[in-house]
Amino acid sequence: MQKVLKGLTRFFTKSDVILWLLTIAASVYSLLLINSMQRSSDYSYMTPQILALIIGYIAAIVITLIDYERIAHFWPLLIAVSLGLLLLIFLIGRNVSGTDDTAWITLPGGVSFQPSELVKIFFIITFSKHLQALKDSEMLHSLVGVLSLLIHMGVPVVLIHMQGDDGTALIFIFMFILMAFVGGIQLRYFLIMILLLAAGIPILWAYFLNEEQKNRFTAIFDIDGNALKTYGWQQYQGKVSVASGGLSGTGLGNGPRVASGIVPEQENDFIFTVAGEELGFIGCTLLLFILLLICIKLMIDAMSARDYLGKMICIGVFSMLSLQTVINVGMVLGLLPVIGITLPFFSSGGSSLLSVLVGIGLSQSVCYHKDMAESPHGKLKNNRYKYMTTAHY
């Protein structure tokens, strides 16, 4: 018993306890919201969510105990698995209810799985390793190095776009931008990318976006209300639900709009509307505050990482969670077009939740092993230096 207590004490002492507590708080809050909206459907959303939480936390704990450098050592395998999963979609991919893409596969037992969620985690690891390799070889500021990073990002983005999941593809692009910026890529390359993107917007609009995707963009600028009955219906109802909650909401389990299921996908992309109606402004603020604190802790862990690789892994997880949060809430409030982005921790769906918890495990690994480093003989040794970078211009 003493050994168990000693092991638990060591685990929580070395890992980021506050991040664990915030993660648990977000998970419990999520279950409360999903359980409340459960009454609007005959399908059990709680069962797969609880199962995903159990598997996710076990995975996060196991990953915490493994040195992230050892995980990153297998980057060629992670890239191969990522490409294999994304290509597998074109063979056995399918559409699931509430989506307009074919980015899902069915596992034995009828469980749906979205490979791109797992690929996000693999991308964080392999892209961090890529940045480290360029830095070590002094190619981080070269055009060849930057082009290699673009290819690293471009391959999964193109494959995911071909599956019709442009929302996830956009997250990969934003993760690339933020990780590359923090990683030390010179600002002139970002200026070039911005100019090329601005010049390419008319081409993207004319030749790459279908009519439904265009409608989602124009819906947020609708003035006369014509979009409310068609492609703007979901956002309109979402905003009404959030506004109807007032300051403190109707009470958990008492929201009439939640019970009626009038907001499409309120269990998934629009889970924020459940918090808005039933817990009001206070509930929404609490939800966002928990996610904000999680992101702040990830940044703090990045700054205290023992090396560049650990720092970039934490930045990658931070970028994934922060960007998804901003885009999801922006979608619900009608500030951004609906592009199918889940709210981290809170949206129902095992694939999304597992990727988030595995990401937390990676960040915890960086924190857990921040005072240790691999020796030339393969044994762990103390290493208490901290890594911080300066901006490059």
C-alpha positions as CSV (number, residue, x, y, z in Angstrom):
1,M,0.0,0.0,0.0
2,Q,2.8,2.4,0.8
3,K,4.4,1.7,-2.5
4,V,1.2,2.5,-4.3
5,L,0.8,5.8,-2.3
6,K,4.5,6.6,-3.0
7,G,4.0,6.0,-6.7
8,L,0.9,8.1,-6.9
9,T,2.6,10.9,-4.9
10,R,5.6,10.8,-7.3
11,F,3.3,10.8,-10.4
12,F,1.3,13.8,-9.3
13,T,4.3,15.6,-8.0
14,K,6.2,15.3,-11.3
15,S,3.2,15.9,-13.6
16,D,1.1,19.1,-13.9
17,V,-1.5,18.5,-11.2
18,I,-3.4,21.7,-12.0
19,L,-3.7,20.6,-15.7
20,W,-5.0,17.2,-14.5
21,L,-7.6,18.9,-12.3
22,L,-8.7,21.2,-15.1
23,T,-9.0,18.3,-17.5
24,I,-11.2,16.4,-15.0
25,A,-13.3,19.5,-14.4
26,A,-13.9,19.9,-18.2
27,S,-14.7,16.1,-18.5
28,V,-17.3,16.3,-15.6
29,Y,-18.8,19.5,-17.0
30,S,-19.1,17.8,-20.4
31,L,-20.9,14.8,-19.0
32,L,-23.4,17.1,-17.2
33,L,-24.2,18.8,-20.5
34,I,-24.4,15.6,-22.5
35,N,-26.6,13.9,-19.9
36,S,-28.9,16.9,-20.0
37,M,-29.4,16.9,-23.7
38,Q,-29.7,13.2,-23.7
39,R,-33.5,13.5,-23.1
40,S,-33.9,14.9,-26.6
41,S,-32.8,11.7,-28.3
42,D,-33.4,7.9,-28.0
43,Y,-29.7,7.3,-28.8
44,S,-27.4,7.0,-25.7
45,Y,-24.7,9.5,-26.0
46,M,-23.5,9.0,-22.5
47,T,-22.3,5.4,-22.9
48,P,-19.7,6.0,-25.7
49,Q,-18.7,9.3,-24.0
50,I,-17.9,7.6,-20.7
51,L,-16.1,4.7,-22.5
52,A,-14.0,7.2,-24.4
53,L,-13.2,9.1,-21.2
54,I,-12.0,5.9,-19.5
55,I,-9.9,4.8,-22.5
56,G,-8.6,8.4,-23.0
57,Y,-7.5,8.8,-19.4
58,I,-5.8,5.5,-19.3
59,A,-3.9,6.4,-22.5
60,A,-3.1,9.8,-21.1
61,I,-1.6,8.3,-17.9
62,V,0.4,5.8,-19.9
63,I,1.8,8.4,-22.3
64,T,2.7,10.6,-19.3
65,L,5.0,7.9,-18.0
66,I,6.8,7.5,-21.3
67,D,9.5,10.0,-22.2
68,Y,8.2,12.1,-25.1
69,E,11.6,11.8,-26.8
70,R,11.1,8.1,-27.0
71,I,7.7,8.6,-28.6
72,A,9.1,11.1,-31.1
73,H,11.8,8.6,-32.0
74,F,9.2,6.6,-33.9
75,W,8.3,9.5,-36.1
76,P,8.7,7.5,-39.4
77,L,6.2,5.0,-38.1
78,L,3.7,7.7,-37.1
79,I,3.9,9.3,-40.5
80,A,3.4,5.9,-42.2
81,V,0.4,5.2,-39.9
82,S,-1.1,8.6,-40.6
83,L,-0.9,8.2,-44.3
84,G,-2.3,4.7,-44.1
85,L,-5.3,5.9,-42.1
86,L,-6.0,8.8,-44.4
87,L,-5.7,6.7,-47.5
88,L,-7.9,4.0,-45.9
89,I,-10.8,6.4,-45.9
90,F,-10.9,6.3,-49.7
91,L,-11.4,2.5,-49.5
92,I,-13.8,2.1,-46.7
93,G,-14.7,5.6,-45.6
94,R,-18.3,6.4,-44.9
95,N,-20.6,9.3,-43.9
96,V,-22.1,9.4,-40.5
97,S,-25.3,11.2,-39.4
98,G,-24.9,15.0,-39.1
99,T,-21.8,15.2,-41.3
100,D,-21.4,16.0,-45.0
101,D,-18.0,14.2,-45.5
102,T,-16.7,10.7,-45.8
103,A,-14.0,11.0,-43.1
104,W,-15.2,8.1,-41.0
105,I,-14.5,4.4,-40.8
106,T,-16.5,1.7,-39.0
107,L,-14.7,-0.5,-36.5
108,P,-15.8,-4.0,-35.4
109,G,-18.9,-3.7,-33.3
110,G,-20.3,-0.8,-35.4
111,V,-18.2,1.9,-33.7
112,S,-17.5,4.9,-35.9
113,F,-14.0,6.3,-35.8
114,Q,-12.5,9.5,-37.4
115,P,-8.9,8.8,-38.3
116,S,-8.1,12.5,-38.8
117,E,-8.5,13.1,-35.1
118,L,-5.7,10.6,-34.3
119,V,-3.6,12.1,-37.2
120,K,-3.8,15.5,-35.4
121,I,-1.8,14.0,-32.5
122,F,0.7,12.2,-34.9
123,F,1.1,15.5,-36.7
124,I,2.0,17.4,-33.5
125,I,4.7,14.8,-32.7
126,T,6.1,14.5,-36.2
127,F,6.0,18.2,-37.0
128,S,7.7,19.0,-33.7
129,K,10.4,16.4,-34.6
130,H,10.7,18.0,-38.1
131,L,11.2,21.4,-36.6
132,Q,13.8,20.1,-34.2
133,A,15.7,18.4,-37.1
134,L,15.8,21.6,-39.1
135,K,16.9,23.6,-36.1
136,D,19.7,21.1,-35.3
137,S,20.9,21.2,-38.9
138,E,20.6,25.0,-39.1
139,M,18.0,24.8,-41.9
140,L,15.2,26.3,-39.9
141,H,15.6,29.7,-41.7
142,S,16.3,28.3,-45.2
143,L,13.8,28.2,-48.0
144,V,14.3,24.5,-48.4
145,G,13.6,23.9,-44.8
146,V,10.4,26.0,-44.9
147,L,9.2,24.2,-48.1
148,S,9.8,20.8,-46.4
149,L,7.5,22.0,-43.6
150,L,4.9,23.0,-46.1
151,I,4.9,19.6,-47.6
152,H,4.7,18.0,-44.2
153,M,1.5,20.0,-43.6
154,G,0.2,19.9,-47.2
155,V,-0.1,16.2,-47.6
156,P,-2.6,15.5,-44.8
157,V,-4.4,18.7,-45.6
158,V,-5.0,17.7,-49.2
159,L,-6.0,14.2,-48.3
160,I,-8.5,15.4,-45.6
161,H,-9.8,18.0,-48.1
162,M,-10.5,15.2,-50.6
163,Q,-12.5,13.5,-47.9
164,G,-14.7,16.6,-47.7
165,D,-13.6,17.5,-44.2
166,D,-12.4,21.0,-44.8
167,G,-12.9,22.0,-41.2
168,T,-10.3,19.6,-39.9
169,A,-8.0,20.5,-42.8
170,L,-8.3,24.1,-41.7
171,I,-7.2,23.1,-38.2
172,F,-4.1,21.5,-39.6
173,I,-3.2,24.7,-41.4
174,F,-3.7,26.8,-38.3
175,M,-1.6,24.3,-36.2
176,F,1.1,24.6,-38.8
177,I,1.1,28.4,-38.7
178,L,1.2,28.6,-34.9
179,M,3.8,25.9,-34.4
180,A,6.1,27.2,-37.2
181,F,5.8,30.8,-35.8
182,V,6.7,29.8,-32.2
183,G,9.3,27.4,-33.6
184,G,11.3,30.2,-35.0
185,I,10.4,30.4,-38.7
186,Q,11.3,33.9,-39.9
187,L,8.4,36.4,-40.3
188,R,9.2,37.0,-43.9
189,Y,8.0,33.6,-44.9
190,F,4.7,34.2,-43.1
191,L,4.3,37.5,-45.0
192,I,4.8,35.6,-48.3
193,M,2.2,33.0,-47.3
194,I,-0.3,35.7,-46.4
195,L,0.2,37.4,-49.7
196,L,-0.2,34.2,-51.6
197,L,-3.3,33.3,-49.6
198,A,-4.8,36.7,-50.3
199,A,-4.1,36.3,-54.0
200,G,-5.5,32.8,-54.0
201,I,-8.8,33.5,-52.2
202,P,-10.7,34.3,-55.4
203,I,-9.4,31.0,-57.0
204,L,-10.4,29.0,-53.9
205,W,-13.9,30.6,-53.9
206,A,-14.5,30.1,-57.6
207,Y,-13.0,26.6,-58.1
208,F,-12.6,24.7,-54.8
209,L,-15.7,25.7,-52.7
210,N,-19.0,24.1,-53.5
211,E,-22.3,25.9,-53.3
212,E,-23.1,24.7,-49.7
213,Q,-19.7,25.8,-48.5
214,K,-20.2,29.2,-50.0
215,N,-23.6,29.5,-48.4
216,R,-22.1,28.8,-45.0
217,F,-19.8,31.8,-45.4
218,T,-22.5,34.1,-46.8
219,A,-24.9,33.1,-44.0
220,I,-22.9,35.1,-41.4
221,F,-23.3,38.2,-43.5
222,D,-27.0,37.7,-44.2
223,I,-28.9,41.0,-43.6
224,D,-32.5,40.4,-44.7
225,G,-32.8,37.1,-42.9
226,N,-33.4,34.9,-46.0
227,A,-30.7,32.5,-44.8
228,L,-32.4,31.8,-41.5
229,K,-34.8,29.3,-43.1
230,T,-32.1,27.5,-45.1
231,Y,-28.4,27.2,-44.6
232,G,-28.4,29.7,-41.6
233,W,-31.0,27.8,-39.7
234,Q,-28.5,26.0,-37.3
235,Q,-26.6,29.1,-36.4
236,Y,-29.8,31.1,-35.9
237,Q,-31.3,28.5,-33.6
238,G,-28.0,28.2,-31.7
239,K,-27.9,31.9,-31.1
240,V,-31.5,31.9,-29.9
241,S,-30.7,29.1,-27.4
242,V,-27.7,30.8,-26.0
243,A,-29.6,34.1,-25.7
244,S,-32.6,32.5,-24.0
245,G,-30.5,31.4,-21.1
246,G,-30.0,34.9,-19.8
247,L,-27.6,35.3,-16.8
248,S,-28.1,32.0,-15.0
249,G,-30.1,29.9,-17.5
250,T,-33.2,27.8,-17.1
251,G,-31.5,25.2,-15.0
252,L,-29.6,22.0,-15.9
253,G,-32.1,19.6,-17.4
254,N,-34.9,22.2,-17.7
255,G,-34.2,23.8,-21.0
256,P,-37.2,23.5,-23.3
257,R,-35.2,24.1,-26.5
258,V,-32.6,21.5,-25.5
259,A,-35.4,19.0,-24.8
260,S,-37.0,19.6,-28.2
261,G,-33.7,19.2,-30.0
262,I,-34.4,22.2,-32.2
263,V,-30.7,23.0,-32.6
264,P,-29.2,20.5,-35.0
265,E,-26.1,18.7,-33.6
266,Q,-26.5,20.1,-30.1
267,E,-24.7,17.1,-28.7
268,N,-21.7,17.7,-30.9
269,D,-20.6,20.9,-32.6
270,F,-23.3,22.9,-30.9
271,I,-22.9,21.6,-27.3
272,F,-22.2,25.2,-26.3
273,T,-25.9,26.0,-26.9
274,V,-26.9,23.6,-24.1
275,A,-24.6,25.4,-21.7
276,G,-26.0,28.7,-22.9
277,E,-29.7,27.9,-22.5
278,E,-29.6,25.8,-19.3
279,L,-26.7,27.5,-17.4
280,G,-26.8,30.9,-19.0
281,F,-24.0,33.5,-19.3
282,I,-22.5,32.1,-16.0
283,G,-22.3,28.6,-17.4
284,C,-20.8,29.7,-20.7
285,T,-18.2,31.9,-18.9
286,L,-17.3,28.9,-16.7
287,L,-16.9,26.6,-19.7
288,L,-14.7,29.1,-21.5
289,F,-12.7,29.9,-18.3
290,I,-11.8,26.2,-17.9
291,L,-10.7,25.9,-21.5
292,L,-8.7,29.2,-21.1
293,L,-6.9,27.9,-18.0
294,I,-6.1,24.6,-19.8
295,C,-4.5,26.6,-22.6
296,I,-2.6,28.8,-20.2
297,K,-1.2,25.8,-18.4
298,L,-0.1,24.3,-21.7
299,M,1.8,27.5,-22.5
300,I,3.4,27.4,-19.1
301,D,4.5,23.8,-19.6
302,A,5.9,24.7,-23.0
303,M,8.0,27.5,-21.5
304,S,9.3,25.1,-18.8
305,A,10.1,22.2,-21.1
306,R,13.6,20.8,-21.0
307,D,14.2,21.2,-24.7
308,Y,12.9,22.5,-28.0
309,L,11.1,19.3,-28.9
310,G,9.1,19.3,-25.6
311,K,8.3,22.9,-26.1
312,M,6.9,22.4,-29.6
313,I,4.8,19.4,-28.5
314,C,3.1,21.5,-25.9
315,I,2.6,24.3,-28.4
316,G,1.1,21.9,-30.8
317,V,-1.5,20.7,-28.2
318,F,-2.1,24.3,-27.2
319,S,-2.8,25.2,-30.9
320,M,-5.1,22.3,-31.4
321,L,-7.3,23.1,-28.3
322,S,-7.2,26.9,-28.6
323,L,-8.0,27.0,-32.3
324,Q,-10.8,24.5,-32.1
325,T,-12.3,26.4,-29.1
326,V,-12.2,29.8,-30.9
327,I,-13.7,28.4,-34.2
328,N,-16.4,26.3,-32.5
329,V,-17.7,29.1,-30.3
330,G,-17.4,31.5,-33.3
331,M,-19.6,29.1,-35.3
332,V,-22.2,28.9,-32.5
333,L,-22.4,32.7,-32.1
334,G,-22.6,33.3,-35.8
335,L,-19.2,35.0,-36.0
336,L,-17.7,32.3,-38.2
337,P,-19.1,29.9,-40.8
338,V,-20.2,26.4,-39.7
339,I,-17.3,24.1,-40.7
340,G,-17.8,21.1,-38.4
341,I,-15.3,21.7,-35.6
342,T,-15.9,20.1,-32.2
343,L,-15.5,21.9,-28.9
344,P,-12.6,20.2,-27.1
345,F,-13.6,18.0,-24.1
346,F,-17.3,19.0,-24.4
347,S,-18.6,17.8,-27.7
348,S,-19.8,14.2,-27.8
349,G,-17.8,11.8,-29.9
350,G,-15.1,9.3,-29.0
351,S,-12.6,10.2,-31.7
352,S,-12.5,13.9,-30.8
353,L,-12.3,13.2,-27.0
354,L,-9.6,10.6,-27.3
355,S,-7.4,12.9,-29.4
356,V,-7.8,15.7,-26.8
357,L,-6.9,13.4,-23.9
358,V,-4.0,11.9,-25.7
359,G,-2.8,15.4,-26.4
360,I,-3.0,16.2,-22.7
361,G,-1.0,13.0,-22.0
362,L,1.7,14.2,-24.4
363,S,1.9,17.6,-22.6
364,Q,2.0,15.8,-19.2
365,S,4.9,13.7,-20.5
366,V,6.8,16.9,-21.3
367,C,6.1,18.1,-17.7
368,Y,6.8,14.8,-16.1
369,H,10.2,14.3,-17.8
370,K,11.3,18.0,-17.8
371,D,14.1,17.3,-15.3
372,M,15.3,14.2,-17.1
373,A,17.2,13.6,-20.4
374,E,18.5,10.6,-22.3
375,S,22.2,9.9,-21.7
376,P,24.4,8.5,-24.5
377,H,24.1,5.0,-22.9
378,G,20.3,5.1,-23.0
379,K,19.8,5.7,-19.3
380,L,18.0,8.6,-17.8
381,K,19.9,11.4,-16.2
382,N,19.1,14.7,-14.5
383,N,19.0,17.7,-16.8
384,R,17.5,20.8,-15.4
385,Y,18.1,23.3,-18.2
386,K,15.1,25.1,-19.6
387,Y,14.7,26.1,-23.2
388,M,13.3,29.4,-24.5
389,T,13.6,30.9,-28.0
390,T,13.7,34.5,-29.2
391,A,11.8,35.8,-32.2
392,H,13.5,35.8,-35.6
393,Y,13.1,38.6,-38.1
